[in-house]
Amino acid sequence: MEDRTDWLRLTLVEGVGPASQRALLKALGPPGQVLAASRATLAGIVGADAADRLRTGPDPAALDAALAWLDEPGNRILTLADPEYPPALLEIPDPPTLLYVKGDVALLSRPSLAVVGARSATPQGLDNARAFARVLAESGLTIVSGLALGIDTAAHRGALDAAGGRTVAVIGTGADRVYPARNRDLAHRVVERGAIVSEFPLGTPPLAHNFPRRNRIIAGLARGVLVVEAATDSGSLITARLAGENGREVMAIPGSIHSPLSRGCHRLIRDGAKLVETAADVLEELRWQVVPAASTPPSDERPAIDPQAARVLEAMGFDPVTPEVLVERCGLTLDALYAILLALELEGRVASLPGSRYQRL
């Protein structure tokens, strides 16, 4: 515990970031020796301002809160010197000095796949993320994602759907906070069947600049990254880029040429990412075991639909479409079409999208 306290004292000093922490550890040894060093010695490594901050030390309340959190069942702190620190993170250029972990720390060192994508995902994207994650979790891979809305949430749920499935959520806040708040119940389930991980001090709010840092941990932990849906400015592309730079496999699911949420995936594929259409494609890219036939998603066994509804589905295709376009393609009145669309939506065959559009599921 004394050793953990020294690591906390070092990492909780405001204004002394991970790069400076690693420089001090490399030059001076364990945190206890760093904290005992003279101001002149510290200033020679990280500058006068950081040296003054180190000599002052962390906020005592922040240190007490971290130690109290550590005393709670299921909570762990892993340091760079810890034998349980994930080996995969030691391969990246900027590994976190310290990780706050709620749940099973052993999962951080087991084979995993990151599944990431858009927060404002389409219904088809959410279905794909959940189905892929379930099959891949059943194949023995831990599913890593970021607990965000959209694809991240679907990926965690897919892993939890799997028999024996495990999942890790890497978050951009303190480990004592859940963001977004609507994922609180999901976060509890993740802790029960996996782990929540953060490098940020307790109480850290969801600041925008924290999430790219969070993404490097997601990319670093996993053997590969699967991007399900992403716009061209998506943070998921940062995760994919970092994965590629760290020698991980990068994979993407293609989508409609008309969807903005497919363009990020298409860019990745043009740049060399593996185009995947099935979970078996992912396992092949990772050189992992082949998915057993029994683990593939069940076929659609819903009852047959009447010919008019079938005609609407055929006319709809798999791209988002407006009712006006469907009226032209099917020759139906708008009232008749809306009645059919409502029935199809209740059966889970189509989904309504923003902008008065519909998409086949």
C-alpha positions as CSV (number, residue, x, y, z in Angstrom):
1,M,0.0,0.0,0.0
2,E,2.9,2.4,0.7
3,D,4.2,1.8,-2.8
4,R,0.7,2.5,-4.2
5,T,0.5,5.7,-2.2
6,D,3.8,6.9,-3.7
7,W,2.5,6.2,-7.3
8,L,-0.7,8.1,-6.4
9,R,1.3,11.0,-5.0
10,L,3.3,11.2,-8.2
11,T,0.4,11.0,-10.6
12,L,-2.0,13.3,-8.7
13,V,0.3,16.3,-8.9
14,E,-1.5,18.7,-11.1
15,G,0.5,20.0,-14.1
16,V,2.9,17.0,-14.2
17,G,1.6,14.9,-17.1
18,P,2.3,11.3,-18.1
19,A,5.3,12.2,-20.3
20,S,7.0,14.0,-17.4
21,Q,6.1,11.2,-15.0
22,R,7.8,8.7,-17.3
23,A,10.9,10.9,-17.7
24,L,11.2,11.1,-13.9
25,L,10.7,7.4,-13.4
26,K,13.3,6.6,-16.1
27,A,15.9,9.0,-14.6
28,L,15.3,8.5,-10.9
29,G,13.7,5.1,-10.4
30,P,10.5,4.3,-8.3
31,P,8.1,7.1,-7.3
32,G,9.5,7.1,-3.7
33,Q,12.9,8.2,-5.1
34,V,11.3,10.7,-7.4
35,L,9.4,12.3,-4.6
36,A,12.5,12.4,-2.4
37,A,14.7,14.1,-5.0
38,S,15.8,17.7,-4.6
39,R,14.2,20.5,-6.4
40,A,17.3,21.0,-8.5
41,T,17.4,17.4,-9.6
42,L,13.7,17.5,-10.5
43,A,14.0,20.8,-12.3
44,G,16.9,19.4,-14.4
45,I,14.5,16.7,-15.7
46,V,11.1,18.4,-16.0
47,G,11.7,22.1,-15.5
48,A,11.3,24.5,-12.6
49,D,7.5,24.8,-12.6
50,A,6.9,21.1,-12.5
51,A,9.6,20.7,-9.9
52,D,7.9,23.2,-7.6
53,R,4.6,21.3,-8.1
54,L,6.2,18.0,-7.2
55,R,7.8,19.4,-4.1
56,T,4.4,20.8,-3.0
57,G,2.7,17.5,-3.7
58,P,-0.9,16.6,-4.6
59,D,-4.1,17.9,-3.1
60,P,-4.4,15.8,0.1
61,A,-8.2,15.5,-0.5
62,A,-7.6,13.9,-3.9
63,L,-5.0,11.5,-2.4
64,D,-7.4,10.5,0.4
65,A,-10.2,10.0,-2.1
66,A,-8.1,7.7,-4.2
67,L,-7.0,5.6,-1.3
68,A,-10.6,5.3,0.0
69,W,-11.6,4.2,-3.6
70,L,-8.8,1.6,-3.6
71,D,-10.2,0.1,-0.4
72,E,-13.5,-0.6,-2.0
73,P,-14.1,-4.3,-3.1
74,G,-13.3,-4.8,-6.8
75,N,-11.2,-1.7,-7.2
76,R,-7.5,-1.9,-8.2
77,I,-4.7,0.4,-9.3
78,L,-2.1,-0.9,-11.7
79,T,1.2,0.8,-12.1
80,L,3.9,0.6,-14.8
81,A,5.8,-1.6,-12.4
82,D,2.9,-3.9,-11.6
83,P,3.3,-7.5,-12.9
84,E,-0.4,-7.4,-13.8
85,Y,0.0,-4.2,-15.9
86,P,-1.3,-5.1,-19.4
87,P,1.8,-6.2,-21.5
88,A,0.1,-4.8,-24.7
89,L,0.1,-1.3,-23.3
90,L,3.8,-1.4,-22.7
91,E,4.2,-1.7,-26.5
92,I,2.7,1.7,-27.2
93,P,4.9,4.9,-27.1
94,D,3.0,6.5,-24.2
95,P,1.6,3.9,-21.8
96,P,-0.4,5.3,-18.9
97,T,1.6,5.6,-15.7
98,L,-1.2,4.3,-13.7
99,L,-4.6,2.6,-14.4
100,Y,-7.7,2.7,-12.2
101,V,-9.6,-0.6,-12.7
102,K,-13.0,-1.7,-11.5
103,G,-13.6,-5.4,-12.1
104,D,-11.4,-8.2,-13.5
105,V,-7.9,-6.9,-14.1
106,A,-6.8,-10.2,-15.7
107,L,-9.0,-9.4,-18.7
108,L,-6.6,-6.5,-19.6
109,S,-3.9,-9.0,-20.5
110,R,-6.1,-11.5,-22.5
111,P,-6.7,-11.4,-26.2
112,S,-9.2,-8.7,-27.2
113,L,-10.7,-6.8,-30.0
114,A,-11.8,-3.2,-30.0
115,V,-15.2,-2.5,-31.5
116,V,-15.8,1.3,-32.1
117,G,-17.8,3.6,-34.1
118,A,-20.3,6.5,-34.3
119,R,-22.3,7.8,-31.4
120,S,-25.2,8.7,-33.7
121,A,-25.2,5.3,-35.3
122,T,-27.9,3.9,-37.7
123,P,-30.1,1.1,-36.6
124,Q,-28.2,-1.2,-38.9
125,G,-24.9,-0.1,-37.5
126,L,-26.1,-0.8,-34.0
127,D,-27.4,-4.3,-35.0
128,N,-24.0,-5.0,-36.7
129,A,-22.0,-3.9,-33.7
130,R,-24.0,-6.0,-31.3
131,A,-24.1,-9.1,-33.5
132,F,-20.4,-9.0,-34.3
133,A,-19.5,-8.4,-30.7
134,R,-21.6,-11.3,-29.5
135,V,-20.1,-13.8,-32.0
136,L,-16.6,-12.6,-31.3
137,A,-17.0,-12.7,-27.6
138,E,-18.4,-16.3,-27.9
139,S,-15.2,-17.1,-29.8
140,G,-13.1,-16.2,-26.7
141,L,-12.2,-12.6,-27.5
142,T,-12.7,-9.8,-24.9
143,I,-14.6,-6.9,-26.5
144,V,-13.0,-3.5,-25.7
145,S,-14.8,-0.3,-26.3
146,G,-15.4,3.2,-24.8
147,L,-18.8,3.1,-23.1
148,A,-20.0,5.9,-25.4
149,L,-23.5,6.0,-26.9
150,G,-24.1,4.3,-30.2
151,I,-21.7,1.7,-31.5
152,D,-19.7,1.5,-28.2
153,T,-22.9,0.7,-26.2
154,A,-24.0,-1.9,-28.8
155,A,-20.6,-3.6,-28.7
156,H,-20.6,-3.9,-24.9
157,R,-24.1,-5.2,-25.0
158,G,-23.3,-7.7,-27.7
159,A,-20.4,-9.1,-25.6
160,L,-22.7,-9.4,-22.6
161,D,-25.3,-11.2,-24.7
162,A,-22.7,-14.0,-25.4
163,A,-22.5,-17.0,-23.2
164,G,-19.4,-16.3,-21.0
165,G,-18.8,-13.1,-22.9
166,R,-16.4,-10.5,-21.4
167,T,-16.0,-6.8,-22.1
168,V,-13.7,-3.9,-21.1
169,A,-14.8,-0.3,-21.1
170,V,-12.1,2.3,-21.3
171,I,-13.5,5.6,-20.2
172,G,-12.4,9.3,-20.5
173,T,-13.5,10.3,-17.0
174,G,-12.5,9.3,-13.5
175,A,-13.3,5.6,-12.7
176,D,-15.8,6.9,-10.1
177,R,-18.0,8.5,-12.8
178,V,-20.2,7.1,-15.5
179,Y,-20.5,9.0,-18.8
180,P,-22.9,9.2,-20.4
181,A,-25.2,8.9,-17.3
182,R,-27.8,6.9,-19.3
183,N,-25.2,4.0,-19.5
184,R,-25.1,3.7,-15.7
185,D,-26.9,0.3,-15.7
186,L,-24.7,-0.9,-18.5
187,A,-21.6,0.2,-16.6
188,H,-22.6,-2.0,-13.6
189,R,-23.1,-5.0,-16.0
190,V,-19.7,-4.4,-17.5
191,V,-18.0,-4.4,-14.0
192,E,-19.8,-7.7,-13.2
193,R,-18.6,-9.4,-16.4
194,G,-15.5,-7.5,-17.2
195,A,-13.8,-4.2,-16.2
196,I,-13.9,-0.5,-16.4
197,V,-10.5,1.2,-16.9
198,S,-9.3,4.8,-16.7
199,E,-6.0,6.6,-16.4
200,F,-7.6,9.8,-15.2
201,P,-7.8,10.7,-11.5
202,L,-11.1,10.2,-9.7
203,G,-13.6,12.9,-10.3
204,T,-12.3,13.9,-13.7
205,P,-15.2,15.2,-15.8
206,P,-15.8,14.3,-19.5
207,L,-13.5,16.8,-21.0
208,A,-13.1,16.7,-24.8
209,H,-9.3,16.4,-24.8
210,N,-9.5,13.3,-22.6
211,F,-11.1,11.1,-25.3
212,P,-8.3,10.9,-27.8
213,R,-6.1,9.9,-24.8
214,R,-8.7,7.3,-23.9
215,N,-8.7,6.0,-27.5
216,R,-5.0,5.2,-27.5
217,I,-5.6,2.8,-24.6
218,I,-8.5,1.2,-26.5
219,A,-6.2,0.7,-29.5
220,G,-3.2,-0.4,-27.3
221,L,-5.1,-3.1,-25.4
222,A,-6.5,-4.9,-28.4
223,R,-5.1,-7.1,-31.1
224,G,-7.1,-5.2,-33.6
225,V,-9.8,-2.5,-34.1
226,L,-13.1,-3.0,-35.9
227,V,-14.8,0.2,-37.0
228,V,-18.5,-0.4,-37.6
229,E,-19.7,3.1,-38.6
230,A,-17.8,6.4,-38.7
231,A,-18.0,9.8,-40.3
232,T,-14.8,11.2,-41.7
233,D,-14.3,13.4,-38.6
234,S,-15.0,10.6,-36.1
235,G,-12.9,9.9,-33.1
236,S,-13.0,6.2,-34.1
237,L,-10.7,7.0,-36.9
238,I,-8.2,8.2,-34.3
239,T,-8.5,4.9,-32.6
240,A,-7.9,3.1,-35.9
241,R,-4.9,5.3,-36.8
242,L,-3.3,4.6,-33.4
243,A,-4.0,0.9,-33.8
244,G,-2.2,0.8,-37.2
245,E,0.7,2.8,-35.8
246,N,1.1,0.3,-33.0
247,G,1.0,-2.7,-35.3
248,R,-2.5,-3.8,-34.6
249,E,-5.0,-5.0,-37.3
250,V,-7.5,-2.4,-38.6
251,M,-10.8,-3.6,-40.0
252,A,-13.9,-1.8,-41.1
253,I,-17.5,-2.7,-42.2
254,P,-18.5,-1.1,-45.5
255,G,-21.9,0.6,-45.8
256,S,-24.0,2.6,-48.1
257,I,-22.3,5.0,-50.4
258,H,-25.0,7.5,-49.5
259,S,-24.5,7.4,-45.8
260,P,-22.2,9.9,-44.1
261,L,-21.5,7.3,-41.4
262,S,-20.0,4.9,-44.0
263,R,-17.5,7.4,-45.3
264,G,-15.0,7.0,-42.5
265,C,-15.1,3.2,-42.9
266,H,-14.7,3.5,-46.7
267,R,-11.7,5.8,-46.2
268,L,-10.1,3.3,-43.9
269,I,-10.6,0.5,-46.4
270,R,-9.1,2.7,-49.2
271,D,-6.1,3.3,-46.9
272,G,-5.5,-0.4,-46.4
273,A,-7.9,-1.5,-43.6
274,K,-9.4,-5.0,-44.0
275,L,-13.0,-5.0,-45.4
276,V,-15.0,-7.3,-43.2
277,E,-18.6,-8.6,-43.8
278,T,-18.8,-11.4,-41.2
279,A,-17.3,-12.2,-37.8
280,A,-15.4,-15.0,-39.5
281,D,-13.6,-12.3,-41.6
282,V,-12.4,-10.7,-38.3
283,L,-11.2,-13.9,-36.8
284,E,-9.3,-14.7,-40.0
285,E,-7.6,-11.4,-39.9
286,L,-6.6,-11.9,-36.3
287,R,-5.6,-15.5,-37.0
288,W,-8.0,-16.6,-34.3
289,Q,-10.0,-19.8,-34.2
290,V,-12.9,-20.1,-36.7
291,V,-16.3,-19.3,-35.4
292,P,-18.2,-22.6,-34.6
293,A,-21.3,-22.9,-36.8
294,A,-23.5,-22.9,-33.7
295,S,-22.2,-19.5,-32.7
296,T,-23.2,-17.7,-35.8
297,P,-26.2,-15.3,-35.5
298,P,-29.5,-17.1,-35.8
299,S,-31.2,-16.8,-39.2
300,D,-34.3,-14.6,-39.5
301,E,-37.1,-17.0,-38.6
302,R,-39.9,-14.4,-38.6
303,P,-43.1,-15.4,-40.3
304,A,-43.6,-14.5,-44.0
305,I,-45.2,-11.2,-44.8
306,D,-47.9,-10.3,-47.2
307,P,-46.9,-9.5,-50.8
308,Q,-47.4,-5.8,-50.6
309,A,-45.1,-5.5,-47.6
310,A,-42.6,-7.7,-49.3
311,R,-42.8,-5.3,-52.3
312,V,-42.1,-2.3,-50.1
313,L,-39.0,-4.1,-48.5
314,E,-37.7,-4.9,-51.9
315,A,-38.2,-1.4,-53.2
316,M,-36.5,0.0,-50.0
317,G,-33.3,-1.9,-50.6
318,F,-30.8,-1.4,-47.8
319,D,-30.2,2.4,-48.0
320,P,-32.2,5.0,-46.0
321,V,-35.1,6.2,-48.2
322,T,-38.0,8.6,-47.8
323,P,-41.7,7.7,-48.1
324,E,-42.0,9.8,-51.2
325,V,-39.4,7.7,-53.0
326,L,-41.1,4.5,-51.9
327,V,-44.4,5.8,-53.3
328,E,-42.8,6.3,-56.7
329,R,-41.2,2.8,-56.6
330,C,-44.2,0.9,-55.3
331,G,-47.1,2.7,-56.9
332,L,-48.9,2.9,-53.5
333,T,-50.8,5.9,-52.0
334,L,-49.0,7.6,-49.1
335,D,-51.6,6.5,-46.6
336,A,-51.3,2.8,-47.7
337,L,-47.5,3.0,-47.5
338,Y,-47.5,4.5,-44.0
339,A,-49.7,1.7,-42.8
340,I,-47.3,-0.9,-44.2
341,L,-44.3,0.9,-42.8
342,L,-45.8,1.0,-39.4
343,A,-46.5,-2.7,-39.5
344,L,-43.0,-3.4,-40.7
345,E,-41.5,-1.2,-37.9
346,L,-43.5,-3.0,-35.2
347,E,-42.2,-6.3,-36.6
348,G,-38.6,-5.1,-36.4
349,R,-38.1,-5.2,-40.1
350,V,-37.5,-1.5,-40.7
351,A,-36.5,1.5,-38.6
352,S,-37.5,5.1,-38.8
353,L,-34.6,7.5,-39.0
354,P,-34.2,11.3,-38.5
355,G,-35.3,13.3,-41.5
356,S,-38.5,11.2,-42.2
357,R,-36.5,8.3,-43.7
358,Y,-36.8,4.5,-43.3
359,Q,-34.2,1.8,-43.4
360,R,-34.5,-2.0,-43.8
361,L,-33.1,-4.0,-40.9
